[in-house]
């Protein structure tokens, strides 16, 4: 994980869905209030399992909304409730 402005970046390349679930859950739980969300890089060229999980399967009462990146088909932003 790395911080960049108001979004935390989480790169899931090479992860299974189960590994991604754990990393995303941890990132949401540990997210500092200085961040408004998490920019998740999941890729899109080696299948759609991670993409589908991030966009449709991530659930948390802390999530405000989830949106695909407008510039990168292999990334999605998870915005956290303020």
KAZIRA-V629179 format. One record per pair of residues at least 4 apart in sequence whose C-alpha atoms are under 6 Angstrom apart, sorted by sequence separation. I is the first residue (numbers start at 1). J is the second residue. D is the distance in Angstrom with one decimal. If there is no record, write none. Layout:
i & j & d
I & J & D
I & J & D
This chain:
i & j & d
4 & 8 & 6.0
15 & 19 & 5.6
20 & 24 & 5.9
21 & 25 & 6.0
26 & 30 & 6.0
27 & 31 & 5.7
44 & 48 & 5.9
48 & 52 & 5.9
52 & 56 & 5.6
53 & 57 & 4.4
54 & 58 & 5.5
3 & 8 & 4.6
15 & 20 & 5.8
2 & 8 & 6.0
3 & 9 & 6.0
69 & 75 & 5.5
2 & 9 & 5.3
69 & 76 & 5.1
1 & 9 & 5.7
42 & 50 & 5.9
68 & 76 & 4.3
1 & 10 & 4.9
67 & 76 & 5.7
67 & 77 & 5.3
66 & 77 & 5.8
66 & 78 & 4.5
65 & 79 & 5.4
64 & 79 & 5.5
63 & 79 & 6.0
64 & 80 & 5.0
63 & 80 & 4.5
64 & 81 & 4.7
62 & 80 & 5.6
63 & 81 & 5.7
62 & 81 & 5.6
7 & 35 & 5.3
6 & 35 & 4.5
7 & 36 & 5.9
9 & 38 & 5.8
11 & 40 & 6.0
12 & 41 & 5.9
13 & 42 & 5.6
6 & 36 & 5.6
7 & 37 & 5.0
8 & 38 & 4.6
9 & 39 & 4.7
10 & 40 & 4.9
11 & 41 & 4.7
12 & 42 & 5.0
44 & 74 & 4.7
7 & 38 & 5.2
8 & 39 & 5.8
9 & 40 & 6.0
43 & 74 & 3.9
7 & 39 & 5.9
42 & 74 & 5.5
17 & 50 & 5.8
42 & 75 & 5.7
41 & 75 & 4.4
40 & 75 & 5.5
40 & 76 & 5.2
39 & 76 & 6.0
40 & 77 & 5.9
39 & 77 & 4.4
38 & 77 & 5.6
38 & 78 & 5.1
37 & 78 & 5.4
37 & 79 & 4.2
36 & 79 & 6.0
37 & 80 & 5.2
36 & 80 & 5.8
